């Protein structure tokens, strides 16, 4: 199945060619489908006020078609401002329809017509407005059910898969995610999205992100463990807290950069991942040579983590002598 970034790029390219296309993003809870939809709008150059997120199950169909009233003996429909802001003449926009597979047959029947005709009883959508749908699958036990056949026929369906690289790239650019959290996901990639509908709390991209950004890192270990278990489940929390405590013992980055040829190289994989991630997130043109001198003392897998993340954040470093020498020495990695 395609990764989030692959889906995002494909959807973006489709919307550039046709604003009338309707795309349906399907996957387990917590995988980043909603965030992906917003990012597609941003790629299209849309401002926040031109991206509308609609949780379809929070509304009656009348909210979408317009509230009826009697004027001069005739029934007229009074539109809500929800879609009216995207009427013809208002310019490009994006309507994100959340959780459509969880909706009623009545909602699905309305949306099938809306997606095809791009209009309500009182106005048309602007030609530059795109529509995207997100939802879970029936096996996720989140209330989703099969969509109506004629509605399915009116959409592109993309099943979204977990991608460790995509999440790490997002986390490094997002800010607020500790390097230890990113390193742990690399150490235990299977826990990035391990959704089980039989569990109350699950390790998912959304759950980890909330844990890393909402729970104070300086809580006493027993209290931090309680909070972590409440968000990602006891098993995943126990692994994370143990790895986190170990990562906190890693050498000082400043000390490493002062003496890259002599600084301690950790023996534990968790600490090596943490070092590689932390150094990549703080690398500069001035530190790169010293960083590479230290990293080449580690196993190749940790060198790859450092180099990949550093170049993602600082693409110009690809032109440096240190990177070129490293790439030549490790050409077998690139040649497969």
Residue pairs with C-beta under 8 A, 6 or more apart in sequence:
1 159
1 160
1 161
2 10
2 158
2 159
2 160
2 161
3 160
3 161
3 162
3 163
3 165
3 166
4 31
4 32
4 36
4 160
4 163
4 166
4 167
5 163
5 166
5 169
7 25
7 36
7 158
7 160
8 36
8 39
8 40
8 43
10 158
11 23
11 25
11 40
11 132
11 156
11 158
12 40
12 43
12 44
14 21
14 23
14 156
15 21
15 23
15 40
15 44
15 130
16 44
19 92
19 127
19 128
19 129
19 130
20 118
21 130
21 156
22 115
22 131
22 132
22 133
22 154
22 155
22 156
23 132
23 133
23 155
23 156
23 158
24 100
24 132
24 133
24 134
24 135
24 155
24 156
24 157
24 158
25 33
25 36
25 37
25 132
25 133
25 134
25 135
25 158
25 160
26 33
26 101
26 134
26 135
26 136
26 137
26 157
26 158
26 159
26 160
27 33
27 136
27 137
27 159
27 160
27 161
28 136
28 137
28 140
28 193
28 195
28 204
29 136
29 140
29 142
29 195
29 202
29 204
29 206
30 193
30 195
30 202
30 204
30 205
30 206
30 207
31 160
31 162
31 193
31 204
31 205
31 206
32 160
32 167
32 170
32 205
32 206
33 134
33 135
33 160
34 53
34 96
34 98
34 134
36 160
37 53
37 94
37 96
37 132
37 134
38 51
38 53
38 96
40 94
40 132
41 50
41 51
41 94
41 96
41 130
44 92
44 94
44 130
45 92
46 92
46 93
46 94
50 86
50 91
50 92
50 93
50 94
51 93
51 94
51 96
52 82
52 83
52 85
52 86
52 93
52 94
52 95
52 96
53 96
53 98
54 82
54 95
54 96
54 97
54 98
55 98
55 99
56 97
56 98
56 99
56 100
56 103
56 107
56 111
57 99
57 102
57 103
57 107
61 106
61 107
61 110
62 68
63 80
63 82
64 80
64 82
64 83
64 110
64 114
64 120
65 77
65 110
65 120
65 121
66 77
66 78
66 79
66 80
66 120
66 121
66 122
67 77
67 78
67 80
68 75
68 76
68 77
68 78
69 75
69 76
69 78
70 76
77 120
77 121
77 122
78 122
79 120
79 122
79 123
83 95
83 120
83 123
83 125
84 123
85 93
86 93
86 95
86 125
86 126
86 129
87 123
87 124
87 125
87 126
88 123
88 124
88 125
88 126
88 127
89 126
90 126
91 126
91 128
92 126
92 128
92 129
92 130
93 126
93 128
93 129
93 130
94 129
94 130
94 131
94 132
95 129
95 130
95 131
95 132
96 132
96 133
96 134
97 111
97 131
97 132
97 133
97 134
98 134
98 135
99 134
99 135
99 136
99 144
100 107
100 108
100 111
100 133
100 134
100 135
100 147
101 135
101 136
101 137
101 138
101 144
101 145
101 146
101 147
102 135
102 136
102 142
102 143
102 144
102 145
103 111
105 148
108 147
108 148
108 151
109 148
109 151
111 151
112 148
112 150
112 151
112 154
114 120
114 131
115 131
115 151
115 154
115 155
116 154
118 124
118 125
118 129
118 131
119 125
133 155
135 144
136 142
136 143
136 144
137 144
138 144
138 145
138 146
139 197
140 195
140 197
141 197
142 197
162 192
162 193
162 205
164 185
164 186
164 189
164 192
167 185
167 192
167 205
168 182
168 185
168 186
168 309
169 312
171 177
171 181
171 182
171 185
171 209
172 182
172 280
172 281
172 309
172 312
172 313
176 212
176 213
177 209
177 212
177 213
178 212
178 217
179 274
179 277
179 278
179 281
180 243
180 244
180 247
180 248
180 274
180 277
180 278
181 208
181 212
182 277
183 247
183 270
183 273
183 274
183 276
183 277
183 278
184 239
184 240
184 243
184 244
184 247
184 270
184 273
185 191
185 192
185 208
186 273
186 277
186 305
187 243
187 269
187 270
187 273
188 239
188 243
191 203
191 232
191 236
191 239
191 240
192 203
192 204
192 205
192 208
193 203
193 204
193 205
194 202
194 203
194 204
194 236
195 202
195 203
195 204
196 202
199 233
200 233
201 207
201 229
201 230
201 231
201 232
201 233
202 232
202 233
203 232
203 233
203 236
204 232
207 231
207 232
208 232
210 231
211 227
211 228
211 231
211 232
215 224
215 227
215 228
215 231
216 224
217 224
219 227
221 241
221 245
224 241
225 237
225 238
225 241
228 236
228 237
228 240
228 241
229 237
229 238
231 237
232 240
243 270
246 268
246 270
246 271
247 270
247 271
247 273
247 274
249 271
250 266
250 271
250 274
250 275
250 278
251 263
251 264
251 266
251 275
253 275
253 278
253 279
253 282
255 263
256 263
256 275
256 279
256 290
256 294
257 287
257 290
257 291
257 294
260 290
260 291
260 293
260 294
261 293
261 294
261 297
263 294
265 272
265 294
265 297
265 298
266 272
266 275
272 298
272 299
272 302
273 302
273 305
275 298
275 302
276 295
276 298
276 302
276 303
276 305
276 306
276 309
277 305
277 306
277 309
279 291
279 294
279 295
279 306
279 310
280 305
280 306
280 307
280 308
280 309
280 310
280 313
281 309
281 313
283 291
283 306
283 310
283 313
283 314
283 317
284 314
285 314
285 316
285 317
285 320
288 310
288 314
288 317
288 320
288 322
288 323
289 320
289 322
291 306
291 310
292 322
292 323
292 326
295 302
295 303
295 306
295 307
296 303
296 326
300 330
300 333
303 326
303 330
304 333
307 323
307 326
310 317
311 317
311 318
311 323
317 323
327 334
